[in-house]
Amino acid sequence: MKLGYNLALEQVQKLVMTPELRQAIQLLQFNCQELNEYLKQQIEENPLLEPDNIIEEFESIDDLNSEGEEIDWKEFIDKYDDFSYRPEKDKNIEEYNYENFISFSPSLKDNLLFQLNVSHLDDRYKRIGEVLIEAIDDNGYLMVDIEQVALVLGVEVEEVESVLSFIQTFEPLGVGARNLKECLLIQVRAGGLNNPNIELIIENYLEDIAHNRLLKIAKELNLDLKEVQDISDYIRTLEPKPGRAFSDNSDQVKYITPDVTIEYIDGEYVIILNDVTGPRLNINNFYKELIRKGNDPKAKEYLSEKLNAAMWIIRCIEQRRATIYNVVESILKFQREFFEKGEKALKPLTLKEVADDINMHESTVSRATSGKYVQTPRGLFELKYFFSSSLSTNKGEVSSTSIKAVIKEIIDGEDPKKPYSDQKISDILKKKGINISRRTVAKYRDELGIPSSSIRKRY
């Protein structure tokens, strides 16, 4: 076998991912927060880019007045020179003091420290109380050992225990507890219910309450089953996390800004893109003139490079808006019955079906729907919500989401004393022409956050 080197020409087609193409794909995949952060960074780096809704600045008030309507200052001042009779103001009308509308609200620790400082404890005990309050987490539980606090402060354990018991009387009830049982017992004792069985069940049968094993509790405590049911209902009304009502946890709340809004106007569904999630950009006129009239070749070269980058970003933003609009329009066409009848009318839909409808690649539709939300007359939904697998029934292909809605409707209409088992729900669905197994019913029930029949049962 002879080996050697030779030269040959070969024509090959190859897809090259240019930086511009990667940027376009990245912009399409961004959600609204990521997109706004990215554009903010680009505006800082590129002087030619500016937001479309920028307010025009004027060097003087005369320039502002010359652009708009002339103001008749004499007529404006004459309004305040009218000393004619005016009716007496009714002082009984409640007025709002906008100084009272403050954005700050006290945290859990601020609230506890305030209650501690207005108490009649000695400074020695207040010092112990401050250390204990600093060791309480956002849920209201004490996260340190009493012995450790006593050792650090050089005091007796009984003194720390006494101060802790005093803190446990503060609002919200249950704060300062070391575990869930103690938290619930504090609330029960503060409620003034003189039923020793409640405390006994909390101390020994809390896990059985969680799993609805009421027959076991009634048998072991020799109680009436209805009384155990009433005690269980009362325990479920208690607050397991007394500190979560304060503003510390408000920072964890995430708000969703819809990328698209679908409105029902005059018998038609109208798609409206949200400019907040896809802001429009412009080219700065000052630098545009500088490119056209500038004499410095290096400056013109730099600005021309930035202009090309800015134009590409603007083109990508407009392409992103058009892609999202086309995807939502296609979803609206396929899922029109959902908007008219509800989630039980949701049809099976795949990314490929939408991609073929709008002549795009399946991956492009996936990126356009990832992390995007739509506000509809039926609520706020992620675009991925409208894509679901299908199941074969006597009536044809049915969406898994619509089957979940049917399962929830069946469970909502059951007798709480005799809740349906997963097998019973499967049999009911088969009578409706939906053939799914018991395991599939259990899977969908878990996804809906509905407990099993043994936990749903009431006595």
C-alpha positions in Angstrom: 0.0 0.0 0.0 1.5 3.3 -1.1 1.0 6.4 1.0 1.5 10.0 -0.2 0.5 13.6 -0.2 -1.7 15.3 -2.8 -3.8 18.4 -3.2 -7.5 18.3 -4.1 -10.4 20.8 -4.4 -13.6 19.9 -2.6 -16.8 21.8 -2.3 -18.5 21.5 1.1 -21.5 23.2 2.6 -21.1 24.2 6.2 -23.1 26.3 8.7 -20.9 28.8 10.4 -22.1 30.3 13.7 -21.0 33.9 13.3 -21.0 36.2 16.4 -23.9 38.1 15.0 -26.0 34.8 14.5 -25.1 33.8 18.1 -26.2 37.2 19.3 -29.6 36.9 17.5 -30.2 33.4 19.0 -29.2 34.6 22.5 -31.6 37.6 22.2 -34.5 35.4 21.2 -33.9 33.1 24.2 -33.6 35.8 26.8 -36.6 36.5 29.1 -37.7 40.0 29.7 -35.3 40.6 32.7 -32.3 39.2 30.9 -33.1 41.1 27.8 -33.4 44.5 29.6 -30.2 43.9 31.5 -28.4 43.0 28.2 -29.7 46.0 26.4 -28.8 48.3 29.3 -25.2 47.0 29.1 -25.2 47.5 25.3 -26.5 51.1 25.6 -23.7 51.8 28.1 -21.0 50.3 25.8 -22.4 51.7 22.5 -22.9 55.5 22.4 -25.0 55.2 19.2 -27.8 53.2 20.9 -30.5 54.9 22.8 -34.0 53.9 24.0 -36.9 54.9 21.7 -38.9 56.5 24.6 -36.1 58.9 25.5 -37.4 62.4 26.5 -36.0 65.2 24.4 -33.8 67.5 26.5 -33.9 71.3 26.1 -31.1 73.7 27.1 -33.5 76.4 28.3 -37.2 77.0 29.1 -37.5 79.2 26.1 -36.5 76.4 23.8 -39.2 74.2 25.4 -41.9 76.8 25.0 -40.9 77.5 21.4 -41.4 73.8 20.6 -44.9 73.6 22.2 -47.8 75.8 22.7 -47.3 79.4 24.0 -48.3 79.8 27.7 -50.5 82.7 28.6 -48.8 83.6 31.9 -51.2 86.5 32.6 -54.3 84.2 32.4 -52.4 81.6 34.5 -51.6 84.1 37.3 -55.1 85.7 37.2 -56.5 82.4 38.4 -54.8 83.0 41.7 -55.8 86.6 42.0 -59.5 85.8 42.3 -60.5 86.7 45.9 -64.2 86.2 45.3 -66.3 84.2 47.8 -65.4 80.5 48.1 -67.4 78.0 50.1 -66.0 76.9 53.5 -64.1 73.7 53.3 -65.7 70.8 55.1 -63.1 69.7 57.8 -64.9 66.4 58.4 -63.7 65.1 55.0 -60.9 62.8 55.6 -57.7 63.8 53.7 -54.9 61.4 52.9 -51.5 62.4 54.2 -49.0 61.0 51.6 -46.3 61.1 54.2 -48.0 58.1 55.8 -47.5 56.1 52.6 -44.0 54.8 53.3 -42.2 51.9 51.5 -40.5 50.7 54.6 -42.2 48.2 56.9 -40.6 46.7 60.0 -39.0 43.3 59.8 -39.7 40.4 62.2 -36.7 41.2 64.3 -37.5 45.0 64.4 -41.0 44.1 65.6 -39.7 41.8 68.3 -37.0 44.3 69.5 -39.7 47.0 69.7 -41.9 44.8 71.9 -38.8 43.9 74.0 -37.8 47.6 74.5 -41.3 48.7 75.7 -41.4 45.9 78.2 -40.6 46.3 81.9 -37.6 43.9 81.9 -34.3 44.9 83.5 -31.4 45.8 81.3 -29.8 42.5 82.1 -32.7 40.5 80.8 -33.2 42.8 77.8 -29.6 42.1 76.8 -30.4 38.3 76.9 -33.6 39.0 74.9 -31.7 40.9 72.2 -29.3 38.0 71.7 -32.2 35.6 71.5 -34.1 37.7 69.0 -31.0 38.0 66.8 -30.9 34.2 66.7 -34.5 33.9 65.4 -34.8 33.2 61.7 -37.3 34.6 59.2 -39.8 31.9 59.9 -39.8 32.8 63.6 -37.9 29.8 65.0 -35.0 30.0 67.5 -31.8 28.7 65.8 -29.4 28.4 68.8 -29.3 26.3 72.0 -30.2 27.9 75.3 -27.1 26.4 76.9 -24.9 28.1 74.3 -26.5 31.5 74.8 -26.1 31.1 78.6 -22.4 30.2 78.2 -21.7 33.1 75.9 -23.4 35.7 78.1 -22.2 34.1 81.4 -25.6 33.7 82.9 -27.7 30.9 84.2 -29.6 28.6 81.8 -32.8 29.3 83.9 -32.5 33.0 83.2 -32.3 32.5 79.4 -35.2 30.1 79.5 -37.3 32.6 81.4 -36.5 35.4 78.9 -37.3 33.1 76.0 -40.7 32.2 77.6 -41.4 35.9 77.8 -40.4 36.5 74.1 -42.8 33.6 73.2 -45.7 35.8 74.4 -44.9 38.4 71.7 -46.7 38.9 68.5 -46.9 37.0 66.2 -47.9 34.0 68.3 -45.6 31.1 68.0 -42.4 33.2 67.5 -39.3 32.0 69.4 -40.2 28.3 69.3 -37.5 25.8 68.9 -39.5 23.3 66.8 -42.9 22.9 65.1 -44.5 21.2 68.1 -43.5 24.1 70.5 -44.7 26.7 67.9 -48.2 25.1 67.7 -48.4 24.6 71.5 -47.7 28.3 72.1 -50.6 29.3 69.8 -52.9 26.7 71.4 -52.1 27.9 75.0 -52.5 31.6 73.9 -55.9 30.8 72.4 -57.3 29.8 75.7 -58.7 26.4 74.7 -58.9 24.2 77.8 -58.7 20.9 76.0 -55.8 18.7 77.1 -56.4 16.4 74.1 -55.2 19.1 71.7 -51.9 19.4 73.4 -51.6 15.7 73.7 -52.2 15.1 70.0 -49.7 17.9 69.0 -47.0 16.4 71.3 -47.4 12.7 70.2 -49.5 12.4 67.0 -48.5 15.4 64.8 -47.2 13.1 62.0 -50.4 11.0 62.2 -52.4 14.3 61.7 -50.3 15.0 58.6 -51.1 11.6 57.1 -54.8 11.8 58.2 -54.5 8.7 60.4 -57.3 9.8 62.7 -58.7 6.3 63.4 -55.4 5.3 65.0 -55.5 8.5 67.2 -59.1 7.9 68.2 -58.4 4.3 69.1 -55.2 4.9 71.2 -56.7 7.9 73.1 -60.1 6.4 73.4 -61.7 9.5 71.8 -64.7 10.0 69.5 -63.7 10.1 65.9 -65.6 13.3 65.3 -63.7 15.0 68.1 -60.4 13.9 66.6 -61.5 15.3 63.3 -62.4 18.7 64.9 -59.0 18.8 66.7 -57.3 18.0 63.4 -59.1 20.8 61.6 -58.2 23.2 64.4 -54.5 22.2 64.3 -54.5 22.8 60.5 -55.6 26.4 61.1 -52.5 27.2 63.2 -49.6 29.0 61.7 -46.5 26.8 61.2 -44.3 29.7 60.2 -45.3 32.8 62.3 -42.6 35.0 60.9 -43.4 34.8 57.2 -46.0 37.6 57.3 -43.3 40.2 57.7 -41.6 42.2 55.1 -38.3 40.2 55.2 -39.9 37.7 53.0 -41.4 40.2 50.5 -38.1 40.4 48.7 -38.5 36.8 47.7 -41.7 37.5 45.8 -41.2 37.4 42.1 -43.4 39.3 39.8 -44.0 38.2 36.2 -44.3 40.7 33.4 -46.1 39.2 30.4 -44.3 39.5 27.1 -47.5 39.3 25.1 -51.1 40.2 25.9 -54.1 38.6 24.2 -57.3 40.7 24.5 -60.8 39.9 23.3 -62.1 43.0 21.5 -65.3 43.1 19.4 -65.5 39.3 19.0 -61.9 38.9 18.0 -58.6 38.1 19.8 -56.0 40.8 19.4 -52.3 40.1 20.1 -50.4 43.0 21.7 -46.7 42.9 22.3 -45.4 44.4 25.5 -42.8 47.1 24.8 -41.4 46.7 28.3 -40.2 43.2 27.5 -39.0 44.0 24.1 -38.0 47.7 24.1 -37.4 49.5 20.8 -34.0 51.2 20.2 -32.9 54.2 18.1 -29.7 55.5 16.7 -28.4 58.7 18.3 -28.8 61.6 15.9 -25.7 63.4 17.2 -23.4 60.6 16.4 -25.1 59.9 13.1 -24.3 63.5 12.0 -20.8 63.1 13.3 -20.3 60.1 11.0 -21.6 62.1 8.0 -19.8 65.3 8.7 -16.8 64.3 10.8 -13.2 64.8 9.5 -11.3 62.5 11.8 -10.9 59.1 10.0 -10.3 57.1 13.2 -13.4 58.6 14.9 -15.5 57.8 11.7 -14.1 54.3 11.6 -14.9 53.7 15.3 -18.4 55.2 15.0 -19.1 53.2 11.8 -18.2 50.0 13.6 -20.5 50.9 16.5 -23.2 51.9 14.0 -23.1 48.5 12.4 -23.3 46.8 15.8 -26.2 49.0 16.8 -28.1 48.4 13.6 -27.7 44.6 14.1 -29.0 44.8 17.7 -32.0 46.8 16.5 -32.6 44.3 13.7 -32.4 41.4 16.2 -34.9 43.0 18.6 -37.4 43.6 15.8 -36.8 40.0 14.6 -37.4 38.8 18.1 -40.7 40.7 18.4 -41.8 39.3 15.0 -40.9 35.7 16.0 -42.7 35.9 19.3 -45.8 37.5 17.6 -45.9 34.7 15.0 -45.5 32.0 17.6 -48.4 33.4 19.7 -50.5 33.9 16.7 -50.0 30.2 15.7 -50.8 29.1 19.3 -53.9 31.2 19.2 -55.0 29.5 16.0 -54.4 25.9 17.3 -55.7 26.5 20.8 -58.7 28.8 20.1 -61.1 26.5 21.9 -59.0 26.9 25.0 -59.6 30.6 25.1 -63.3 30.1 24.5 -64.1 27.1 26.7 -61.2 26.7 29.2 -58.4 24.3 30.0 -60.6 21.2 29.3 -60.6 22.2 25.7 -56.8 22.4 25.4 -55.6 20.4 22.5 -52.4 18.4 22.2 -49.7 20.6 20.5 -46.1 20.1 19.8 -43.3 22.6 18.9 -43.0 21.0 15.5 -46.6 21.7 14.6 -46.1 25.4 15.4 -42.7 25.5 13.6 -44.2 24.0 10.5 -47.1 26.5 10.6 -44.9 29.5 10.7 -42.1 28.1 8.6 -39.4 28.1 11.3 -37.2 25.5 12.9 -38.4 23.7 15.9 -35.4 25.0 18.0 -36.4 28.6 17.2 -39.9 28.0 18.5 -38.5 26.4 21.6 -36.3 29.5 22.3 -39.1 31.9 21.5 -41.4 30.2 24.1 -38.8 29.6 26.8 -39.4 31.9 29.8 -42.0 33.9 27.9 -45.5 34.6 29.4 -48.8 35.7 27.8 -51.6 37.5 29.6 -55.0 36.2 28.4 -58.6 36.7 29.3 -58.3 33.3 31.2 -55.2 34.3 33.1 -51.4 34.5 32.9 -49.7 31.5 31.3 -46.2 30.5 30.2 -46.1 29.8 26.5 -44.8 26.3 27.2 -48.2 25.7 28.9 -49.9 25.4 25.5 -47.7 22.5 24.5 -48.7 19.2 26.0 -48.5 15.5 25.1 -51.5 13.7 23.8 -53.4 10.6 24.9 -55.6 8.4 22.7 -59.3 8.3 23.7 -62.6 7.2 22.1 -63.0 10.8 21.0 -59.6 11.1 19.5 -56.4 12.7 20.8 -56.7 14.6 24.1 -54.2 16.8 25.8 -52.8 15.7 29.1 -53.6 19.1 30.5 -57.3 18.7 29.7 -57.2 15.3 31.4 -55.7 16.9 34.5 -58.6 19.4 34.5 -61.1 16.5 34.3 -59.4 14.7 37.2 -59.5 17.8 39.3 -63.2 18.3 38.5 -63.9 14.6 39.6 -62.0 15.1 42.9 -63.8 18.4 43.6 -67.1 16.7 43.2 -66.4 13.6 45.3 -67.9 12.8 48.7 -65.2 13.8 51.3 -66.3 11.0 53.5 -65.7 8.5 50.7 -63.1 10.0 48.4 -62.3 8.3 45.1 -59.2 6.1 44.9 -56.9 6.4 41.9 -58.4 3.2 40.5 -61.9 4.6 40.9 -60.9 7.8 39.1 -59.4 5.7 36.3 -62.7 3.8 36.0 -64.7 7.0 35.8 -62.4 8.3 33.1 -62.8 5.1 31.1 -66.6 5.6 31.2 -66.0 9.0 29.7 -63.9 7.5 26.9 -60.5 8.3 28.4 -58.4 5.1 28.9 -55.6 5.8 31.3 -54.1 3.5 34.0 -54.2 4.0 37.7 -50.5 4.9 37.7 -51.1 7.7 35.2 -53.9 9.0 37.4 -51.6 9.0 40.4 -48.9 10.8 38.4 -51.3 13.5 37.2 -52.8 13.9 40.7 -49.3 14.4 42.2 -48.5 17.0 39.5 -51.8 18.8 40.5 -50.7 18.8 44.1 -53.7 16.8 45.2 -53.1 14.3 48.1 -54.1 10.7 48.0 -57.6 9.5 49.0 -56.5 8.4 52.5 -55.4 11.9 53.3 -58.4 13.6 51.6 -60.8 11.5 53.6 -62.9 13.2 56.3 -64.7 11.5 59.1 
